[in-house]
């Protein structure tokens, strides 16, 4: 995957060659030309950035209603409930009001509950608006282990509270810091898609509560302490990051209010 993305990145530079190679430049103007090349290149890239990056937690799953199912059903196979279907449909309507007729791309966790949430959300948009759908395992839920034994979970959760959600590693599972590492590699891929214009005007991620919190922590370079203060997203709650363009650079601003502990 990495080699393919690097090759495509080189193709982008070729696409820019008419802009970056003005003819009849004297040697005295070479420094100016180099400056212009970088300036035009970055302007071209920035013009393809999405207007918004949107993080959505999946709809209510059967595991959110009855935690005992984790003992017999793999986490990745949990479906959403009837209430979750309605939550996802409502989220689609809300996103449609925000995005209107703009284009969008979806990056979705391969877990069943996230894919089912996407299927309900996407109904709010026309086929022409959705320019990309990509299931990426890096967006999956934190691995809590293959199954969760109800007899052991109270002591495990007590240990997690003492150590902290970021550093505690579940037996045969992941820590929050492990999720942080895969979020970092996902951001590299997302950034390449953004620079190539693959995201359209909106990049939407349908994932999980901890992933959304870790994404924000990594994206905005928040501290671990701030991560621990951030409440988990409710089912189908979403956070919006809006593009802020200035003369020489651009950035994203979190415009959604998120609940945090004092």
N, C-alpha and C positions, 0 to 999 in steps of 0.2 A: 504493500500500500504506500509506504513512504517513498519508494523509488518512483512509482507512478505519479504521485503528487509532485515530486521534484521535477519530473520530466514535463508535466503539464505547466508548472511554474515557468520553465524555460520557454515553452510555447507562448506564454503571455508576453514575455519580453520581445519575441519576434513580432507579435501583434502590434507592439508599440513602436516598432522601428521607423515607420514614417514620421512619427512625432518626435522621435529622439535623434534622428539623423538628418538635420537640415544640411543642405548642400552648400558648397562654396564658402566654407568657413576657413579663415586664415589661421595660421598657427597661433597668432596672438589671441585668438578668441577661444582657444581650446578650454581654458579654465571656465569661461563663461558657459561654454557648451556643456561641460560636465555638470555644472550646477543646474543648467536648464534640464538636462536629462533626468537628474534625480527629482527635480521639482515636478516635471510633467509626469514622471512615473508615479510618484506618490499621489498626485492629484487624480490620476487615472484610477489608482487603487481605491482611494477614498470615495470616489464617485460611485463605486460599486458596493460600499458597505451598506448593510441593512439599516433601515431607520430605527428598528427595534430588535432587541433580543428578549424573548419571552420565555420564562421558566414556569412550567405547570406541573403540579403534583397530580398523580393519577387519581381517578375517582375512587369512591369507597369500594373496598374489596371485602370478600367474605372473611379475610383475616382481620380486617379492622373491626368486624362485628363479633367474631368468635375466634379468639386467639388459639383455641385448642386445635384448630385445623392444621396449624403449623407442624403438629406432631405426626400427621399422616399424609399431608399434601406438600410437595415441594414448593418453596416460596415462589419460584418462577412460574408456577402453573395456577396460581390463585386468580379466580375470575372476579369481576366487579359485580356488585349487587344490583337489584332493580333500582334502588335509590341512587347507586353510582351511575347507572345509565342516564338518569335524569340530571344528575350533577354535570356529567360530561356534555350532554346536549345544551344545558344552560351555559356552560363555559364556552361552547362554540358560538352561541348567540352573542355572548358578551365580547368575545374576541372579534366577531364580525362587526360589531358596533365600533370597536376601536380601529380595526384595520380597514374597514369598508371594502373598497374594490382593489386594494393593493395586493401585490403578489406575496407569497410566503412559502417557506420551506419548513419541513418537519424533520426533527431528529428525535427518534423514539427509542426508549428502552425496549429490549426484546421480551421483557416479562409480559405475561398474558394480560395483566390488569392495565399495563400502560398501552399496549396495542389496542385493547378494547376501548380504552378512553379515547385514543386517537380516532378510532373508527366513528365514534359518536361526534367528536368535535369537528371533524373534517366535513361532515354533512352540511355545515353552515356555509361552506365555501364552494364556489364553482370550480370545475375541473381546470379552467384556465388560470385560476389564481394560484393553485398549488403546483409549484414548479419542481419540487423535489420531496421525496420521502426516503428517509434513510434510517434503518434500524441499526443501532450501534451498541454493542455489549458494554461499552464503557459508561453508558448511561444507566446501567442496571442498579438495582437496590444494593445497599451494603450487604455483603454475604454474612448471614448470621449462623452459618453452618447448614448442613444438608437438611436436617430436621431439628425441631426444637422440642426437647423433652420437658413437658409441663412440670415434672418434679424438680428439675434443675434450674428452670428459668428464674424463679425468685432470687436465688443466690447469685446467678449470673448478672441479673439486672442490678442487684445491690453492688456488686463489684464494679459494674459499669458506671454507676453514679459516683462511686468513690474515685475511680481513675479518671473519669471524664469521657464523654462520647467520642472525642477526637482521637484519644490515644488507646482506649480499651479495644483489645482484639478479642472477638468471639472465638471460642474453641472451634477449630476447623473452619473459621470464617475470617472476616476482615476487621481492621480498625478503621476509624474515620480517616486517619492519615493515609491508609492504603487507598481509600476512595479519592483523597486529595491528589494522589499521584496519578491515578487514571484520568481524573478531571483535567490535570495539566496536559496530558497527551491529547485528550479530546480537544482542548482549546487550541492546540497547534493545528489540528485538522480543520477546526471551525474557522480559524483565522485565514487559512489558505482558501477555504470556500468563500469567505467574505471578500477577500481581495480579488477573486476571480468572478465575483458577481453571481455565484451559485445559490446564494440565500434568497435572492429576490429582495423585496423591501422589508421583509420580516423573517427572522429566524426563530422558530418555535421549538422548544424542547419539552417533550412529554416524558417525565421521569418520576422520581421518588423524592420524598421529603428530605432525607439526609443529602442526597445528591444536590438538590437545589441549594441547600445551605452551604455545602462545600463549594459549589460552583461560585456562589457570590463571594465567599471567603477568598477563593483563589483569584477570581477576576479583579476584585477590588483591593487585594492584598491586605485583607483584614487580619487581625491577630486571632490566635486560637481562643483567647479570652472572649473576644467579641463573638466568635462562632458559638461558644457555649451559651452566650446570652440570647442568641437568636432562637425563637420558638420554631418548632416544626411547622411546615405549611399544612393547612387543612386540606382535605380532599378537594381537588380541582381549584384550589387557590393558585393564582399565578402572580408573578412579579415581572414588571416591565422595566427594561433598561432602554433609554432613548438616546439616540445619537446626538451629540453636541458638536457642532462644527464651528471651528474658528479659522482664522486666516492661515495659520501654519500647521495646525494639527486638529485632530478630532478625538473625542472620547465618548464614553457612555455614562449616563447618569441614571441611578436607580430612582425611579419616580413613584414606585409603589411604597406604601407604608407597611412595614413589617413589624410584628410584635416582638419586643425584646425585653428581657429582664433588666431591672435597674442594677 
